């Protein structure tokens, strides 16, 4: 059985359960694991746009974190010093708009 601080269950001293405590963070992570994909989608839809952008960037990072081909290709593009291979900003925007259109 847990006492008020949860110390018996954890077999270690826990001072107070607050928003920043290790126990609070562990419980929060556990709740996330127990959420269905639909629940996660609903929570993401409720986020402000700037926080949704952060999630998108993080998921993009996760998708490509261990992809050596993507890393190699991106590295080559970043190191390309030949301006004839570059897109001007307006052309880049047009290309991006094409990809975003349904």
Residue pairs with C-beta under 8 A, 6 or more apart in sequence:
1 8
1 9
2 8
2 9
5 13
5 14
5 15
5 16
5 17
6 14
6 17
6 23
7 13
7 14
10 23
14 21
14 22
14 23
15 21
17 23
17 24
18 24
32 40
35 43
44 52
44 55
47 55
64 70
64 71
80 86
87 95
